[in-house]
Amino acid sequence: MTKHIIITGTSRGIGFELVKLFAKAGHHVLSLSRNNKAVSDLNLKNVTALPFDLSIENDYKKVSNFVSKTWHNKVDVLINNAGLLVNKPFDALTMNDWESVYKVNVFGVAELIKTTLPFMTKGSHVVTVSSMGGIQGSMKFPGLAAYSSSKGAVITLSEVLAEEYKEQYISFNVLALGAVQTEMLEEAFPGYEAPLKAIEMAEYICDFSLTGQKYYNGKSLEVSSTTP
């Protein structure tokens, strides 16, 4: 069955691969990224690439307008994949650093969920991509105070929303990723080589977003074969 899927952070890495996977499977995709050229240049059928910034309030209207006019008020899956990472010692982090990271990784996730919820029905699935760094008790790394704490925040947010919307049968789950070879990993751990490629993780997330709501709600799944 064809699904209507929204994905953020699609200009590179896992998000870029997700768009291609869903398109190949015949689903309708709304690709959201500050740089929409990478996806637009693919010229994929059933894919719309909108320039979108999670930290700009007015950009959310683009999403609601598109869904209401083009998708006839229907969203089956939202994948919150976009993330912002600042790698700095704690005492070097400024208020602007904290605000920038949380605007994308927490406030933006919350606002996009709020924007898409009116278009979701029984069986819809919200998947938020977090990090092993956001899991309580996991190994932590210097320089990632803002990033890791923000990734912990969306785990709790998803748990609360799962409870709040359980009577509508809308599911909220989190995938806490370990090391995947992406540009963001290089920013966090320069020179480190991860065992998984972006396409391999994208394949897992693609499948989970379409089927995971049958088995999970309000859960945080650790998808990690190694640390970092």
C-alpha positions as CSV (number, residue, x, y, z in Angstrom):
1,M,0.0,0.0,0.0
2,T,1.3,3.4,-1.0
3,K,2.2,5.6,2.0
4,H,2.7,9.4,2.4
5,I,6.0,10.0,4.1
6,I,7.7,13.1,5.4
7,I,11.5,13.1,6.0
8,T,13.7,15.8,7.4
9,G,17.4,16.3,6.9
10,T,17.5,14.9,3.4
11,S,20.4,16.7,1.7
12,R,23.0,14.1,2.7
13,G,23.6,10.9,4.6
14,I,20.8,8.7,5.9
15,G,18.0,11.2,5.0
16,F,19.2,11.3,1.3
17,E,19.3,7.5,1.1
18,L,15.8,7.3,2.8
19,V,14.3,9.4,0.1
20,K,15.6,7.2,-2.7
21,L,14.5,4.0,-0.9
22,F,10.9,5.1,-0.3
23,A,10.7,6.5,-3.9
24,K,11.9,3.2,-5.3
25,A,9.2,1.4,-3.3
26,G,6.6,3.7,-4.9
27,H,5.7,5.8,-1.8
28,H,4.9,9.5,-1.9
29,V,7.7,11.5,-0.2
30,L,7.9,15.1,1.1
31,S,11.6,15.8,1.5
32,L,12.5,18.7,3.9
33,S,15.9,20.2,4.0
34,R,17.6,23.6,4.0
35,N,19.3,22.6,0.8
36,N,16.7,20.9,-1.3
37,K,18.9,20.8,-4.5
38,A,20.4,17.3,-3.8
39,V,17.0,15.6,-3.8
40,S,15.4,17.9,-6.5
41,D,18.3,16.9,-8.9
42,L,17.3,13.2,-8.5
43,N,14.0,14.0,-10.4
44,L,12.3,11.1,-8.6
45,K,8.6,10.3,-9.2
46,N,6.3,11.0,-6.3
47,V,9.0,13.0,-4.4
48,T,8.7,16.7,-3.6
49,A,11.7,18.5,-2.2
50,L,10.9,21.7,-0.2
51,P,13.5,24.1,1.2
52,F,12.8,24.0,4.9
53,D,14.5,25.1,8.0
54,L,13.4,23.6,11.3
55,S,14.5,26.8,13.2
56,I,12.2,29.1,11.1
57,E,8.6,29.3,12.3
58,N,7.0,30.3,9.1
59,D,8.5,27.3,7.2
60,Y,6.1,24.9,8.9
61,K,3.2,26.5,7.0
62,K,4.8,25.1,3.8
63,V,4.3,21.6,5.2
64,S,0.7,22.0,6.2
65,N,-0.2,23.7,2.9
66,F,1.5,21.0,0.9
67,V,-0.2,18.1,2.8
68,S,-3.7,19.7,2.6
69,K,-3.5,20.6,-1.1
70,T,-1.4,17.8,-2.6
71,W,-1.8,14.8,-0.3
72,H,-5.5,15.4,0.6
73,N,-4.8,15.8,4.4
74,K,-2.9,12.5,4.8
75,V,0.4,11.7,6.5
76,D,1.3,8.1,7.3
77,V,4.9,8.4,8.5
78,L,7.0,11.3,9.8
79,I,10.8,10.6,10.1
80,N,12.6,13.3,12.2
81,N,16.0,12.7,10.8
82,A,17.6,16.2,10.7
83,G,20.1,17.0,13.4
84,L,22.6,19.7,14.3
85,L,25.8,18.9,16.0
86,V,28.2,21.3,17.7
87,N,31.5,19.7,18.9
88,K,33.0,22.0,21.5
89,P,34.3,21.7,25.1
90,F,31.5,22.4,27.6
91,D,33.1,25.7,28.8
92,A,33.3,26.9,25.2
93,L,29.6,26.4,24.4
94,T,27.8,29.7,24.1
95,M,24.1,30.4,24.7
96,N,23.8,30.6,20.9
97,D,25.3,27.2,20.5
98,W,22.8,25.7,22.9
99,E,19.9,27.5,21.3
100,S,20.9,26.5,17.7
101,V,21.2,22.8,18.6
102,Y,18.0,22.6,20.6
103,K,16.1,24.6,18.0
104,V,16.7,21.9,15.4
105,N,17.0,18.8,17.5
106,V,14.2,19.4,20.0
107,F,12.0,22.4,19.3
108,G,12.0,21.7,15.6
109,V,11.1,18.0,16.2
110,A,8.2,19.1,18.5
111,E,6.9,21.7,16.1
112,L,6.9,19.4,13.0
113,I,5.1,16.7,15.0
114,K,2.5,19.3,16.0
115,T,2.2,20.4,12.4
116,T,1.7,16.9,11.0
117,L,-0.5,15.4,13.7
118,P,-3.8,16.8,12.3
119,F,-3.1,14.8,9.1
120,M,-2.4,11.5,10.9
121,T,-4.9,8.7,11.6
122,K,-4.9,5.3,13.2
123,G,-1.7,3.5,12.3
124,S,0.4,6.6,11.6
125,H,4.0,6.4,12.8
126,V,6.4,9.1,14.1
127,V,10.0,8.0,14.0
128,T,12.6,10.2,15.6
129,V,16.2,9.5,15.0
130,S,18.2,10.0,18.2
131,S,21.7,8.9,19.2
132,M,23.3,6.5,21.6
133,G,24.6,9.6,23.2
134,G,21.1,10.4,24.3
135,I,20.6,7.1,26.1
136,Q,20.9,7.2,29.9
137,G,23.9,5.1,31.0
138,S,25.5,4.9,27.6
139,M,29.1,5.9,27.0
140,K,29.4,9.6,26.6
141,F,32.0,11.7,24.8
142,P,33.6,15.1,25.5
143,G,32.5,18.0,23.3
144,L,29.0,16.7,22.7
145,A,27.1,18.1,25.7
146,A,24.6,20.1,23.7
147,Y,24.1,17.4,21.0
148,S,23.8,14.4,23.3
149,S,21.5,16.1,25.8
150,S,19.2,17.3,23.0
151,K,19.0,13.7,21.8
152,G,18.0,12.6,25.2
153,A,15.3,15.2,25.3
154,V,13.5,13.8,22.2
155,I,13.5,10.3,23.7
156,T,11.4,11.6,26.7
157,L,9.3,13.7,24.3
158,S,8.4,10.7,22.3
159,E,7.5,8.7,25.4
160,V,5.1,11.4,26.5
161,L,3.5,11.8,23.1
162,A,3.0,8.0,22.8
163,E,0.9,8.2,26.0
164,E,-0.9,11.4,24.9
165,Y,-2.0,10.1,21.5
166,K,-2.5,6.4,22.3
167,E,-6.3,6.6,22.0
168,Q,-5.8,7.9,18.4
169,Y,-3.5,4.9,17.8
170,I,-0.7,7.1,16.5
171,S,2.7,5.6,17.4
172,F,5.9,7.4,18.5
173,N,9.2,5.6,18.6
174,V,12.8,6.6,18.7
175,L,15.8,4.9,17.0
176,A,19.0,5.7,19.0
177,L,21.7,5.2,16.4
178,G,25.3,4.2,17.0
179,A,28.1,4.9,14.6
180,V,27.2,5.3,11.0
181,Q,29.6,6.6,8.3
182,T,28.1,10.0,7.7
183,E,29.3,13.6,7.5
184,M,27.9,14.2,11.0
185,L,29.9,11.3,12.4
186,E,33.0,12.9,10.9
187,E,32.2,16.2,12.6
188,A,31.9,14.4,16.0
189,F,34.7,11.9,15.6
190,P,37.2,13.1,12.9
191,G,39.0,10.2,11.3
192,Y,36.8,7.4,12.8
193,E,35.5,4.8,10.4
194,A,32.1,3.3,11.2
195,P,31.1,-0.2,10.4
196,L,27.8,0.8,8.9
197,K,27.2,2.9,5.7
198,A,24.4,5.5,5.5
199,I,22.5,3.3,3.0
200,E,22.6,0.3,5.4
201,M,21.1,2.3,8.3
202,A,18.6,3.9,5.9
203,E,17.3,0.4,4.9
204,Y,16.7,-0.4,8.6
205,I,14.9,2.9,9.3
206,C,12.9,2.5,6.1
207,D,11.6,-0.9,7.2
208,F,11.1,0.2,10.8
209,S,9.1,3.3,9.9
210,L,6.6,1.2,7.9
211,T,6.2,-1.8,10.3
212,G,7.6,-0.8,13.7
213,Q,4.3,0.7,14.9
214,K,2.8,-2.8,14.9
215,Y,5.2,-3.8,17.7
216,Y,6.3,-0.7,19.5
217,N,5.0,2.6,20.9
218,G,6.8,5.0,23.1
219,K,9.9,3.0,22.8
220,S,13.5,3.9,22.3
221,L,15.4,1.2,20.4
222,E,19.2,1.2,20.5
223,V,20.4,0.5,16.9
224,S,24.1,0.2,17.5
225,S,26.7,-2.4,16.7
226,T,29.6,-0.4,18.1
227,T,30.6,2.7,20.1
228,P,30.9,5.5,19.2
